[in-house]
Amino acid sequence: GILLTAPEGAAFALGYESGPGIFTMTMSKHDPTLPESITALLIHHFAILLKDLYPRINIEEDLGLEGLRTAKQLYSPVDLLKVYEVLK
């Protein structure tokens, strides 16, 4: 994970290696006293730190929620992985 601290509060992001060359960020949170844009800044810097180890970074599951999917598109993804659904 990564922790970003400021006099006004802190923000963090966590994740795990989800496959060869793929890192999945599972959680990012920030102190409510910090501006909303801090999350984007945090994810950006985390991606810079990881870029040599993980050419693909997945930022949380959007669960098909349109607002979250739209927000993720603002990060200008260079590639989208196929989504599969397993049926019994």
PyMOL Python script that loads the backbone (N, CA, C, O; Angstrom):
from pymol import cmd

cmd.read_pdbstr("""\
ATOM      1  N   GLY A   1       0.816  -1.185   0.000  1.00  0.00           N
ATOM      2  CA  GLY A   1       0.000   0.000   0.000  1.00  0.00           C
ATOM      3  C   GLY A   1       0.857   1.244   0.000  1.00  0.00           C
ATOM      4  O   GLY A   1       2.086   1.188   0.040  1.00  0.00           O
ATOM      5  N   ILE A   2       0.177   2.352  -0.046  1.00  0.00           N
ATOM      6  CA  ILE A   2       0.845   3.647  -0.001  1.00  0.00           C
ATOM      7  C   ILE A   2       0.037   4.552   0.937  1.00  0.00           C
ATOM      8  O   ILE A   2      -1.193   4.521   0.951  1.00  0.00           O
ATOM      9  N   LEU A   3       0.755   5.345   1.708  1.00  0.00           N
ATOM     10  CA  LEU A   3       0.140   6.281   2.637  1.00  0.00           C
ATOM     11  C   LEU A   3       0.619   7.675   2.296  1.00  0.00           C
ATOM     12  O   LEU A   3       1.821   7.914   2.181  1.00  0.00           O
ATOM     13  N   LEU A   4      -0.307   8.587   2.136  1.00  0.00           N
ATOM     14  CA  LEU A   4       0.003   9.978   1.844  1.00  0.00           C
ATOM     15  C   LEU A   4      -0.453  10.787   3.050  1.00  0.00           C
ATOM     16  O   LEU A   4      -1.617  10.716   3.443  1.00  0.00           O
ATOM     17  N   THR A   5       0.449  11.546   3.632  1.00  0.00           N
ATOM     18  CA  THR A   5       0.078  12.343   4.804  1.00  0.00           C
ATOM     19  C   THR A   5       0.220  13.825   4.502  1.00  0.00           C
ATOM     20  O   THR A   5       1.079  14.247   3.727  1.00  0.00           O
ATOM     21  N   ALA A   6      -0.639  14.595   5.132  1.00  0.00           N
ATOM     22  CA  ALA A   6      -0.631  16.044   5.020  1.00  0.00           C
ATOM     23  C   ALA A   6      -1.007  16.590   6.393  1.00  0.00           C
ATOM     24  O   ALA A   6      -1.582  15.860   7.200  1.00  0.00           O
ATOM     25  N   PRO A   7      -0.704  17.840   6.676  1.00  0.00           N
ATOM     26  CA  PRO A   7      -1.085  18.389   7.983  1.00  0.00           C
ATOM     27  C   PRO A   7      -2.601  18.286   8.255  1.00  0.00           C
ATOM     28  O   PRO A   7      -3.022  18.198   9.409  1.00  0.00           O
ATOM     29  N   GLU A   8      -3.406  18.299   7.193  1.00  0.00           N
ATOM     30  CA  GLU A   8      -4.858  18.272   7.350  1.00  0.00           C
ATOM     31  C   GLU A   8      -5.420  16.863   7.501  1.00  0.00           C
ATOM     32  O   GLU A   8      -6.574  16.708   7.899  1.00  0.00           O
ATOM     33  N   GLY A   9      -4.630  15.825   7.192  1.00  0.00           N
ATOM     34  CA  GLY A   9      -5.139  14.465   7.263  1.00  0.00           C
ATOM     35  C   GLY A   9      -4.288  13.510   6.451  1.00  0.00           C
ATOM     36  O   GLY A   9      -3.170  13.841   6.056  1.00  0.00           O
ATOM     37  N   ALA A  10      -4.821  12.325   6.205  1.00  0.00           N
ATOM     38  CA  ALA A  10      -4.076  11.299   5.484  1.00  0.00           C
ATOM     39  C   ALA A  10      -4.972  10.592   4.479  1.00  0.00           C
ATOM     40  O   ALA A  10      -6.199  10.657   4.560  1.00  0.00           O
ATOM     41  N   ALA A  11      -4.332   9.912   3.527  1.00  0.00           N
ATOM     42  CA  ALA A  11      -5.028   9.104   2.526  1.00  0.00           C
ATOM     43  C   ALA A  11      -4.193   7.857   2.296  1.00  0.00           C
ATOM     44  O   ALA A  11      -2.971   7.887   2.444  1.00  0.00           O
ATOM     45  N   PHE A  12      -4.853   6.755   1.930  1.00  0.00           N
ATOM     46  CA  PHE A  12      -4.105   5.538   1.663  1.00  0.00           C
ATOM     47  C   PHE A  12      -4.761   4.740   0.550  1.00  0.00           C
ATOM     48  O   PHE A  12      -5.947   4.894   0.258  1.00  0.00           O
ATOM     49  N   ALA A  13      -3.954   3.880  -0.061  1.00  0.00           N
ATOM     50  CA  ALA A  13      -4.428   2.956  -1.083  1.00  0.00           C
ATOM     51  C   ALA A  13      -3.783   1.608  -0.818  1.00  0.00           C
ATOM     52  O   ALA A  13      -2.609   1.532  -0.456  1.00  0.00           O
ATOM     53  N   LEU A  14      -4.553   0.551  -0.998  1.00  0.00           N
ATOM     54  CA  LEU A  14      -4.081  -0.812  -0.785  1.00  0.00           C
ATOM     55  C   LEU A  14      -4.381  -1.649  -2.011  1.00  0.00           C
ATOM     56  O   LEU A  14      -5.250  -1.302  -2.811  1.00  0.00           O
ATOM     57  N   GLY A  15      -3.664  -2.751  -2.158  1.00  0.00           N
ATOM     58  CA  GLY A  15      -3.934  -3.633  -3.268  1.00  0.00           C
ATOM     59  C   GLY A  15      -3.091  -4.888  -3.206  1.00  0.00           C
ATOM     60  O   GLY A  15      -2.423  -5.156  -2.207  1.00  0.00           O
ATOM     61  N   TYR A  16      -3.127  -5.657  -4.288  1.00  0.00           N
ATOM     62  CA  TYR A  16      -2.403  -6.924  -4.348  1.00  0.00           C
ATOM     63  C   TYR A  16      -2.090  -7.277  -5.800  1.00  0.00           C
ATOM     64  O   TYR A  16      -2.711  -6.759  -6.728  1.00  0.00           O
ATOM     65  N   GLU A  17      -1.121  -8.165  -5.975  1.00  0.00           N
ATOM     66  CA  GLU A  17      -0.800  -8.667  -7.306  1.00  0.00           C
ATOM     67  C   GLU A  17      -1.867  -9.681  -7.688  1.00  0.00           C
ATOM     68  O   GLU A  17      -2.017 -10.709  -7.028  1.00  0.00           O
ATOM     69  N   SER A  18      -2.601  -9.396  -8.744  1.00  0.00           N
ATOM     70  CA  SER A  18      -3.709 -10.271  -9.134  1.00  0.00           C
ATOM     71  C   SER A  18      -3.376 -11.167 -10.323  1.00  0.00           C
ATOM     72  O   SER A  18      -4.222 -11.937 -10.781  1.00  0.00           O
ATOM     73  N   GLY A  19      -2.176 -11.070 -10.810  1.00  0.00           N
ATOM     74  CA  GLY A  19      -1.734 -11.899 -11.926  1.00  0.00           C
ATOM     75  C   GLY A  19      -0.381 -11.410 -12.389  1.00  0.00           C
ATOM     76  O   GLY A  19       0.096 -10.378 -11.916  1.00  0.00           O
ATOM     77  N   PRO A  20       0.247 -12.130 -13.304  1.00  0.00           N
ATOM     78  CA  PRO A  20       1.547 -11.669 -13.807  1.00  0.00           C
ATOM     79  C   PRO A  20       1.422 -10.281 -14.445  1.00  0.00           C
ATOM     80  O   PRO A  20       0.696 -10.103 -15.422  1.00  0.00           O
ATOM     81  N   GLY A  21       2.124  -9.321 -13.893  1.00  0.00           N
ATOM     82  CA  GLY A  21       2.120  -7.969 -14.444  1.00  0.00           C
ATOM     83  C   GLY A  21       0.856  -7.175 -14.182  1.00  0.00           C
ATOM     84  O   GLY A  21       0.662  -6.113 -14.773  1.00  0.00           O
ATOM     85  N   ILE A  22      -0.020  -7.675 -13.295  1.00  0.00           N
ATOM     86  CA  ILE A  22      -1.274  -6.965 -12.998  1.00  0.00           C
ATOM     87  C   ILE A  22      -1.372  -6.708 -11.499  1.00  0.00           C
ATOM     88  O   ILE A  22      -1.234  -7.627 -10.691  1.00  0.00           O
ATOM     89  N   PHE A  23      -1.607  -5.472 -11.142  1.00  0.00           N
ATOM     90  CA  PHE A  23      -1.815  -5.091  -9.742  1.00  0.00           C
ATOM     91  C   PHE A  23      -3.228  -4.546  -9.611  1.00  0.00           C
ATOM     92  O   PHE A  23      -3.650  -3.717 -10.417  1.00  0.00           O
ATOM     93  N   THR A  24      -3.955  -4.999  -8.612  1.00  0.00           N
ATOM     94  CA  THR A  24      -5.316  -4.535  -8.384  1.00  0.00           C
ATOM     95  C   THR A  24      -5.353  -3.685  -7.119  1.00  0.00           C
ATOM     96  O   THR A  24      -5.024  -4.157  -6.031  1.00  0.00           O
ATOM     97  N   MET A  25      -5.756  -2.427  -7.274  1.00  0.00           N
ATOM     98  CA  MET A  25      -5.962  -1.563  -6.109  1.00  0.00           C
ATOM     99  C   MET A  25      -7.356  -1.865  -5.579  1.00  0.00           C
ATOM    100  O   MET A  25      -8.349  -1.703  -6.289  1.00  0.00           O
ATOM    101  N   THR A  26      -7.423  -2.301  -4.338  1.00  0.00           N
ATOM    102  CA  THR A  26      -8.699  -2.725  -3.779  1.00  0.00           C
ATOM    103  C   THR A  26      -9.373  -1.665  -2.941  1.00  0.00           C
ATOM    104  O   THR A  26     -10.590  -1.702  -2.758  1.00  0.00           O
ATOM    105  N   MET A  27      -8.618  -0.734  -2.435  1.00  0.00           N
ATOM    106  CA  MET A  27      -9.219   0.262  -1.553  1.00  0.00           C
ATOM    107  C   MET A  27      -8.415   1.545  -1.587  1.00  0.00           C
ATOM    108  O   MET A  27      -7.184   1.515  -1.601  1.00  0.00           O
ATOM    109  N   SER A  28      -9.099   2.656  -1.602  1.00  0.00           N
ATOM    110  CA  SER A  28      -8.467   3.957  -1.426  1.00  0.00           C
ATOM    111  C   SER A  28      -9.421   4.802  -0.597  1.00  0.00           C
ATOM    112  O   SER A  28     -10.602   4.931  -0.917  1.00  0.00           O
ATOM    113  N   LYS A  29      -8.897   5.362   0.449  1.00  0.00           N
ATOM    114  CA  LYS A  29      -9.700   6.181   1.373  1.00  0.00           C
ATOM    115  C   LYS A  29      -8.905   7.412   1.747  1.00  0.00           C
ATOM    116  O   LYS A  29      -7.675   7.416   1.698  1.00  0.00           O
ATOM    117  N   HIS A  30      -9.625   8.458   2.122  1.00  0.00           N
ATOM    118  CA  HIS A  30      -8.942   9.660   2.574  1.00  0.00           C
ATOM    119  C   HIS A  30      -9.717  10.313   3.716  1.00  0.00           C
ATOM    120  O   HIS A  30     -10.924  10.122   3.869  1.00  0.00           O
ATOM    121  N   ASP A  31      -8.995  11.076   4.498  1.00  0.00           N
ATOM    122  CA  ASP A  31      -9.586  11.823   5.596  1.00  0.00           C
ATOM    123  C   ASP A  31     -10.582  12.823   5.005  1.00  0.00           C
ATOM    124  O   ASP A  31     -10.252  13.512   4.040  1.00  0.00           O
ATOM    125  N   PRO A  32     -11.780  12.916   5.555  1.00  0.00           N
ATOM    126  CA  PRO A  32     -12.788  13.819   4.977  1.00  0.00           C
ATOM    127  C   PRO A  32     -12.392  15.294   5.009  1.00  0.00           C
ATOM    128  O   PRO A  32     -13.030  16.113   4.347  1.00  0.00           O
ATOM    129  N   THR A  33     -11.363  15.645   5.758  1.00  0.00           N
ATOM    130  CA  THR A  33     -10.911  17.038   5.778  1.00  0.00           C
ATOM    131  C   THR A  33     -10.084  17.385   4.535  1.00  0.00           C
ATOM    132  O   THR A  33      -9.826  18.559   4.269  1.00  0.00           O
ATOM    133  N   LEU A  34      -9.671  16.367   3.778  1.00  0.00           N
ATOM    134  CA  LEU A  34      -8.902  16.599   2.556  1.00  0.00           C
ATOM    135  C   LEU A  34      -9.841  16.742   1.363  1.00  0.00           C
ATOM    136  O   LEU A  34     -10.958  16.224   1.391  1.00  0.00           O
ATOM    137  N   PRO A  35      -9.403  17.437   0.317  1.00  0.00           N
ATOM    138  CA  PRO A  35     -10.267  17.584  -0.869  1.00  0.00           C
ATOM    139  C   PRO A  35     -10.494  16.242  -1.566  1.00  0.00           C
ATOM    140  O   PRO A  35      -9.647  15.351  -1.492  1.00  0.00           O
ATOM    141  N   GLU A  36     -11.633  16.097  -2.241  1.00  0.00           N
ATOM    142  CA  GLU A  36     -11.975  14.856  -2.951  1.00  0.00           C
ATOM    143  C   GLU A  36     -10.910  14.479  -3.979  1.00  0.00           C
ATOM    144  O   GLU A  36     -10.689  13.296  -4.236  1.00  0.00           O
ATOM    145  N   SER A  37     -10.253  15.470  -4.563  1.00  0.00           N
ATOM    146  CA  SER A  37      -9.258  15.204  -5.605  1.00  0.00           C
ATOM    147  C   SER A  37      -8.033  14.470  -5.070  1.00  0.00           C
ATOM    148  O   SER A  37      -7.214  13.994  -5.856  1.00  0.00           O
ATOM    149  N   ILE A  38      -7.892  14.367  -3.759  1.00  0.00           N
ATOM    150  CA  ILE A  38      -6.730  13.691  -3.190  1.00  0.00           C
ATOM    151  C   ILE A  38      -6.694  12.219  -3.589  1.00  0.00           C
ATOM    152  O   ILE A  38      -5.614  11.649  -3.741  1.00  0.00           O
ATOM    153  N   THR A  39      -7.856  11.599  -3.761  1.00  0.00           N
ATOM    154  CA  THR A  39      -7.890  10.190  -4.148  1.00  0.00           C
ATOM    155  C   THR A  39      -7.263   9.998  -5.525  1.00  0.00           C
ATOM    156  O   THR A  39      -6.473   9.073  -5.714  1.00  0.00           O
ATOM    157  N   ALA A  40      -7.594  10.839  -6.471  1.00  0.00           N
ATOM    158  CA  ALA A  40      -7.004  10.740  -7.816  1.00  0.00           C
ATOM    159  C   ALA A  40      -5.497  10.960  -7.749  1.00  0.00           C
ATOM    160  O   ALA A  40      -4.745  10.265  -8.432  1.00  0.00           O
ATOM    161  N   LEU A  41      -5.051  11.901  -6.951  1.00  0.00           N
ATOM    162  CA  LEU A  41      -3.624  12.174  -6.796  1.00  0.00           C
ATOM    163  C   LEU A  41      -2.915  10.956  -6.197  1.00  0.00           C
ATOM    164  O   LEU A  41      -1.840  10.568  -6.653  1.00  0.00           O
ATOM    165  N   LEU A  42      -3.515  10.373  -5.194  1.00  0.00           N
ATOM    166  CA  LEU A  42      -2.953   9.197  -4.539  1.00  0.00           C
ATOM    167  C   LEU A  42      -2.823   8.030  -5.524  1.00  0.00           C
ATOM    168  O   LEU A  42      -1.770   7.397  -5.602  1.00  0.00           O
ATOM    169  N   ILE A  43      -3.874   7.751  -6.261  1.00  0.00           N
ATOM    170  CA  ILE A  43      -3.853   6.652  -7.234  1.00  0.00           C
ATOM    171  C   ILE A  43      -2.805   6.915  -8.313  1.00  0.00           C
ATOM    172  O   ILE A  43      -2.102   5.999  -8.738  1.00  0.00           O
ATOM    173  N   HIS A  44      -2.704   8.157  -8.749  1.00  0.00           N
ATOM    174  CA  HIS A  44      -1.710   8.525  -9.764  1.00  0.00           C
ATOM    175  C   HIS A  44      -0.289   8.235  -9.265  1.00  0.00           C
ATOM    176  O   HIS A  44       0.505   7.623  -9.980  1.00  0.00           O
ATOM    177  N   HIS A  45       0.026   8.663  -8.064  1.00  0.00           N
ATOM    178  CA  HIS A  45       1.371   8.448  -7.531  1.00  0.00           C
ATOM    179  C   HIS A  45       1.643   6.971  -7.243  1.00  0.00           C
ATOM    180  O   HIS A  45       2.766   6.501  -7.425  1.00  0.00           O
ATOM    181  N   PHE A  46       0.637   6.250  -6.804  1.00  0.00           N
ATOM    182  CA  PHE A  46       0.783   4.819  -6.577  1.00  0.00           C
ATOM    183  C   PHE A  46       1.092   4.126  -7.907  1.00  0.00           C
ATOM    184  O   PHE A  46       1.956   3.251  -7.961  1.00  0.00           O
ATOM    185  N   ALA A  47       0.399   4.505  -8.965  1.00  0.00           N
ATOM    186  CA  ALA A  47       0.632   3.919 -10.286  1.00  0.00           C
ATOM    187  C   ALA A  47       2.054   4.206 -10.773  1.00  0.00           C
ATOM    188  O   ALA A  47       2.683   3.345 -11.388  1.00  0.00           O
ATOM    189  N   ILE A  48       2.557   5.398 -10.504  1.00  0.00           N
ATOM    190  CA  ILE A  48       3.932   5.734 -10.884  1.00  0.00           C
ATOM    191  C   ILE A  48       4.922   4.821 -10.165  1.00  0.00           C
ATOM    192  O   ILE A  48       5.882   4.345 -10.770  1.00  0.00           O
ATOM    193  N   LEU A  49       4.692   4.578  -8.883  1.00  0.00           N
ATOM    194  CA  LEU A  49       5.572   3.699  -8.116  1.00  0.00           C
ATOM    195  C   LEU A  49       5.545   2.257  -8.625  1.00  0.00           C
ATOM    196  O   LEU A  49       6.554   1.554  -8.564  1.00  0.00           O
ATOM    197  N   LEU A  50       4.405   1.825  -9.121  1.00  0.00           N
ATOM    198  CA  LEU A  50       4.229   0.435  -9.543  1.00  0.00           C
ATOM    199  C   LEU A  50       4.541   0.167 -11.013  1.00  0.00           C
ATOM    200  O   LEU A  50       4.649  -0.993 -11.410  1.00  0.00           O
ATOM    201  N   LYS A  51       4.688   1.209 -11.827  1.00  0.00           N
ATOM    202  CA  LYS A  51       4.713   1.047 -13.289  1.00  0.00           C
ATOM    203  C   LYS A  51       5.772   0.088 -13.801  1.00  0.00           C
ATOM    204  O   LYS A  51       5.531  -0.595 -14.797  1.00  0.00           O
ATOM    205  N   ASP A  52       6.926   0.006 -13.169  1.00  0.00           N
ATOM    206  CA  ASP A  52       7.966  -0.893 -13.664  1.00  0.00           C
ATOM    207  C   ASP A  52       7.671  -2.356 -13.336  1.00  0.00           C
ATOM    208  O   ASP A  52       8.080  -3.250 -14.077  1.00  0.00           O
ATOM    209  N   LEU A  53       6.975  -2.603 -12.250  1.00  0.00           N
ATOM    210  CA  LEU A  53       6.631  -3.973 -11.849  1.00  0.00           C
ATOM    211  C   LEU A  53       5.329  -4.460 -12.474  1.00  0.00           C
ATOM    212  O   LEU A  53       5.181  -5.639 -12.796  1.00  0.00           O
ATOM    213  N   TYR A  54       4.386  -3.532 -12.641  1.00  0.00           N
ATOM    214  CA  TYR A  54       3.052  -3.899 -13.107  1.00  0.00           C
ATOM    215  C   TYR A  54       2.605  -2.974 -14.230  1.00  0.00           C
ATOM    216  O   TYR A  54       2.144  -1.863 -13.965  1.00  0.00           O
ATOM    217  N   PRO A  55       2.735  -3.415 -15.486  1.00  0.00           N
ATOM    218  CA  PRO A  55       2.299  -2.571 -16.599  1.00  0.00           C
ATOM    219  C   PRO A  55       0.786  -2.365 -16.636  1.00  0.00           C
ATOM    220  O   PRO A  55       0.308  -1.420 -17.263  1.00  0.00           O
ATOM    221  N   ARG A  56       0.021  -3.248 -15.965  1.00  0.00           N
ATOM    222  CA  ARG A  56      -1.438  -3.096 -15.907  1.00  0.00           C
ATOM    223  C   ARG A  56      -1.871  -2.929 -14.456  1.00  0.00           C
ATOM    224  O   ARG A  56      -1.502  -3.717 -13.585  1.00  0.00           O
ATOM    225  N   ILE A  57      -2.650  -1.901 -14.221  1.00  0.00           N
ATOM    226  CA  ILE A  57      -3.170  -1.639 -12.874  1.00  0.00           C
ATOM    227  C   ILE A  57      -4.681  -1.542 -12.958  1.00  0.00           C
ATOM    228  O   ILE A  57      -5.231  -0.731 -13.703  1.00  0.00           O
ATOM    229  N   ASN A  58      -5.331  -2.375 -12.187  1.00  0.00           N
ATOM    230  CA  ASN A  58      -6.791  -2.358 -12.107  1.00  0.00           C
ATOM    231  C   ASN A  58      -7.168  -1.555 -10.863  1.00  0.00           C
ATOM    232  O   ASN A  58      -6.673  -1.831  -9.771  1.00  0.00           O
ATOM    233  N   ILE A  59      -8.031  -0.577 -11.027  1.00  0.00           N
ATOM    234  CA  ILE A  59      -8.423   0.267  -9.904  1.00  0.00           C
ATOM    235  C   ILE A  59      -9.819  -0.139  -9.441  1.00  0.00           C
ATOM    236  O   ILE A  59     -10.826   0.310  -9.989  1.00  0.00           O
ATOM    237  N   GLU A  60      -9.858  -0.975  -8.447  1.00  0.00           N
ATOM    238  CA  GLU A  60     -11.096  -1.426  -7.821  1.00  0.00           C
ATOM    239  C   GLU A  60     -12.104  -1.990  -8.824  1.00  0.00           C
ATOM    240  O   GLU A  60     -12.029  -1.696 -10.017  1.00  0.00           O
ATOM    241  N   GLU A  61     -12.995  -2.756  -8.363  1.00  0.00           N
ATOM    242  CA  GLU A  61     -14.077  -3.315  -9.172  1.00  0.00           C
ATOM    243  C   GLU A  61     -15.177  -2.266  -9.277  1.00  0.00           C
ATOM    244  O   GLU A  61     -15.584  -1.697  -8.264  1.00  0.00           O
ATOM    245  N   ASP A  62     -15.656  -2.006 -10.473  1.00  0.00           N
ATOM    246  CA  ASP A  62     -16.711  -0.994 -10.610  1.00  0.00           C
ATOM    247  C   ASP A  62     -18.110  -1.591 -10.450  1.00  0.00           C
ATOM    248  O   ASP A  62     -19.098  -0.857 -10.442  1.00  0.00           O
ATOM    249  N   LEU A  63     -18.200  -2.912 -10.323  1.00  0.00           N
ATOM    250  CA  LEU A  63     -19.463  -3.602 -10.073  1.00  0.00           C
ATOM    251  C   LEU A  63     -20.546  -3.283 -11.096  1.00  0.00           C
ATOM    252  O   LEU A  63     -21.730  -3.519 -10.854  1.00  0.00           O
ATOM    253  N   GLY A  64     -20.130  -2.745 -12.240  1.00  0.00           N
ATOM    254  CA  GLY A  64     -21.101  -2.391 -13.262  1.00  0.00           C
ATOM    255  C   GLY A  64     -21.867  -1.110 -12.956  1.00  0.00           C
ATOM    256  O   GLY A  64     -22.793  -0.752 -13.683  1.00  0.00           O
ATOM    257  N   LEU A  65     -21.486  -0.417 -11.879  1.00  0.00           N
ATOM    258  CA  LEU A  65     -22.163   0.833 -11.516  1.00  0.00           C
ATOM    259  C   LEU A  65     -21.702   1.928 -12.470  1.00  0.00           C
ATOM    260  O   LEU A  65     -20.511   2.226 -12.559  1.00  0.00           O
ATOM    261  N   GLU A  66     -22.643   2.515 -13.172  1.00  0.00           N
ATOM    262  CA  GLU A  66     -22.313   3.476 -14.231  1.00  0.00           C
ATOM    263  C   GLU A  66     -21.486   4.657 -13.723  1.00  0.00           C
ATOM    264  O   GLU A  66     -20.529   5.053 -14.388  1.00  0.00           O
ATOM    265  N   GLY A  67     -21.822   5.228 -12.575  1.00  0.00           N
ATOM    266  CA  GLY A  67     -21.077   6.370 -12.051  1.00  0.00           C
ATOM    267  C   GLY A  67     -19.638   6.017 -11.735  1.00  0.00           C
ATOM    268  O   GLY A  67     -18.724   6.793 -12.017  1.00  0.00           O
ATOM    269  N   LEU A  68     -19.436   4.845 -11.149  1.00  0.00           N
ATOM    270  CA  LEU A  68     -18.078   4.413 -10.816  1.00  0.00           C
ATOM    271  C   LEU A  68     -17.298   4.074 -12.081  1.00  0.00           C
ATOM    272  O   LEU A  68     -16.116   4.395 -12.193  1.00  0.00           O
ATOM    273  N   ARG A  69     -17.958   3.430 -13.019  1.00  0.00           N
ATOM    274  CA  ARG A  69     -17.299   3.110 -14.293  1.00  0.00           C
ATOM    275  C   ARG A  69     -16.876   4.397 -15.001  1.00  0.00           C
ATOM    276  O   ARG A  69     -15.771   4.475 -15.538  1.00  0.00           O
ATOM    277  N   THR A  70     -17.743   5.399 -15.004  1.00  0.00           N
ATOM    278  CA  THR A  70     -17.429   6.689 -15.626  1.00  0.00           C
ATOM    279  C   THR A  70     -16.245   7.346 -14.927  1.00  0.00           C
ATOM    280  O   THR A  70     -15.359   7.894 -15.584  1.00  0.00           O
ATOM    281  N   ALA A  71     -16.227   7.294 -13.598  1.00  0.00           N
ATOM    282  CA  ALA A  71     -15.126   7.884 -12.841  1.00  0.00           C
ATOM    283  C   ALA A  71     -13.803   7.195 -13.184  1.00  0.00           C
ATOM    284  O   ALA A  71     -12.769   7.852 -13.310  1.00  0.00           O
ATOM    285  N   LYS A  72     -13.842   5.871 -13.333  1.00  0.00           N
ATOM    286  CA  LYS A  72     -12.619   5.143 -13.674  1.00  0.00           C
ATOM    287  C   LYS A  72     -12.129   5.511 -15.066  1.00  0.00           C
ATOM    288  O   LYS A  72     -10.923   5.496 -15.314  1.00  0.00           O
ATOM    289  N   GLN A  73     -13.033   5.841 -15.975  1.00  0.00           N
ATOM    290  CA  GLN A  73     -12.641   6.233 -17.328  1.00  0.00           C
ATOM    291  C   GLN A  73     -11.851   7.544 -17.318  1.00  0.00           C
ATOM    292  O   GLN A  73     -11.085   7.808 -18.245  1.00  0.00           O
ATOM    293  N   LEU A  74     -12.028   8.357 -16.296  1.00  0.00           N
ATOM    294  CA  LEU A  74     -11.289   9.621 -16.196  1.00  0.00           C
ATOM    295  C   LEU A  74      -9.786   9.401 -16.022  1.00  0.00           C
ATOM    296  O   LEU A  74      -8.996  10.319 -16.246  1.00  0.00           O
ATOM    297  N   TYR A  75      -9.386   8.189 -15.624  1.00  0.00           N
ATOM    298  CA  TYR A  75      -7.964   7.879 -15.483  1.00  0.00           C
ATOM    299  C   TYR A  75      -7.323   7.540 -16.832  1.00  0.00           C
ATOM    300  O   TYR A  75      -6.142   7.195 -16.877  1.00  0.00           O
ATOM    301  N   SER A  76      -8.066   7.630 -17.910  1.00  0.00           N
ATOM    302  CA  SER A  76      -7.586   7.378 -19.271  1.00  0.00           C
ATOM    303  C   SER A  76      -6.913   6.018 -19.410  1.00  0.00           C
ATOM    304  O   SER A  76      -5.717   5.940 -19.693  1.00  0.00           O
ATOM    305  N   PRO A  77      -7.678   4.946 -19.211  1.00  0.00           N
ATOM    306  CA  PRO A  77      -7.071   3.615 -19.329  1.00  0.00           C
ATOM    307  C   PRO A  77      -6.560   3.365 -20.752  1.00  0.00           C
ATOM    308  O   PRO A  77      -7.161   3.802 -21.734  1.00  0.00           O
ATOM    309  N   VAL A  78      -5.446   2.657 -20.830  1.00  0.00           N
ATOM    310  CA  VAL A  78      -4.874   2.327 -22.138  1.00  0.00           C
ATOM    311  C   VAL A  78      -5.343   0.960 -22.619  1.00  0.00           C
ATOM    312  O   VAL A  78      -5.169   0.616 -23.788  1.00  0.00           O
ATOM    313  N   ASP A  79      -5.939   0.179 -21.717  1.00  0.00           N
ATOM    314  CA  ASP A  79      -6.387  -1.160 -22.063  1.00  0.00           C
ATOM    315  C   ASP A  79      -7.496  -1.561 -21.101  1.00  0.00           C
ATOM    316  O   ASP A  79      -7.461  -1.208 -19.922  1.00  0.00           O
ATOM    317  N   LEU A  80      -8.466  -2.288 -21.598  1.00  0.00           N
ATOM    318  CA  LEU A  80      -9.524  -2.821 -20.745  1.00  0.00           C
ATOM    319  C   LEU A  80      -9.500  -4.336 -20.852  1.00  0.00           C
ATOM    320  O   LEU A  80      -9.494  -4.883 -21.955  1.00  0.00           O
ATOM    321  N   LEU A  81      -9.486  -5.008 -19.725  1.00  0.00           N
ATOM    322  CA  LEU A  81      -9.511  -6.460 -19.725  1.00  0.00           C
ATOM    323  C   LEU A  81     -10.938  -6.942 -19.894  1.00  0.00           C
ATOM    324  O   LEU A  81     -11.882  -6.278 -19.466  1.00  0.00           O
ATOM    325  N   LYS A  82     -11.091  -8.097 -20.519  1.00  0.00           N
ATOM    326  CA  LYS A  82     -12.422  -8.657 -20.692  1.00  0.00           C
ATOM    327  C   LYS A  82     -12.985  -9.088 -19.346  1.00  0.00           C
ATOM    328  O   LYS A  82     -12.259  -9.578 -18.481  1.00  0.00           O
ATOM    329  N   VAL A  83     -14.276  -8.900 -19.185  1.00  0.00           N
ATOM    330  CA  VAL A  83     -14.950  -9.298 -17.968  1.00  0.00           C
ATOM    331  C   VAL A  83     -15.702 -10.585 -18.264  1.00  0.00           C
ATOM    332  O   VAL A  83     -16.391 -10.702 -19.278  1.00  0.00           O
ATOM    333  N   TYR A  84     -15.558 -11.543 -17.365  1.00  0.00           N
ATOM    334  CA  TYR A  84     -16.234 -12.825 -17.524  1.00  0.00           C
ATOM    335  C   TYR A  84     -17.159 -13.071 -16.351  1.00  0.00           C
ATOM    336  O   TYR A  84     -16.899 -12.624 -15.234  1.00  0.00           O
ATOM    337  N   GLU A  85     -18.230 -13.779 -16.611  1.00  0.00           N
ATOM    338  CA  GLU A  85     -19.163 -14.159 -15.568  1.00  0.00           C
ATOM    339  C   GLU A  85     -19.235 -15.690 -15.551  1.00  0.00           C
ATOM    340  O   GLU A  85     -19.468 -16.329 -16.577  1.00  0.00           O
ATOM    341  N   VAL A  86     -19.031 -16.249 -14.378  1.00  0.00           N
ATOM    342  CA  VAL A  86     -19.064 -17.701 -14.237  1.00  0.00           C
ATOM    343  C   VAL A  86     -20.463 -18.108 -13.817  1.00  0.00           C
ATOM    344  O   VAL A  86     -20.985 -17.623 -12.814  1.00  0.00           O
ATOM    345  N   LEU A  87     -21.061 -18.991 -14.579  1.00  0.00           N
ATOM    346  CA  LEU A  87     -22.398 -19.487 -14.278  1.00  0.00           C
ATOM    347  C   LEU A  87     -22.297 -20.945 -13.855  1.00  0.00           C
ATOM    348  O   LEU A  87     -21.446 -21.698 -14.328  1.00  0.00           O
ATOM    349  N   LYS A  88     -23.167 -21.304 -12.978  1.00  0.00           N
ATOM    350  CA  LYS A  88     -23.187 -22.677 -12.474  1.00  0.00           C
ATOM    351  C   LYS A  88     -24.063 -23.553 -13.312  1.00  0.00           C
ATOM    352  O   LYS A  88     -24.196 -24.744 -13.031  1.00  0.00           O
TER     353      LYS A  88
END
""", "prot")
cmd.dss("prot")
cmd.show_as("cartoon", "prot")
cmd.util.cbc("prot")
cmd.orient("prot")
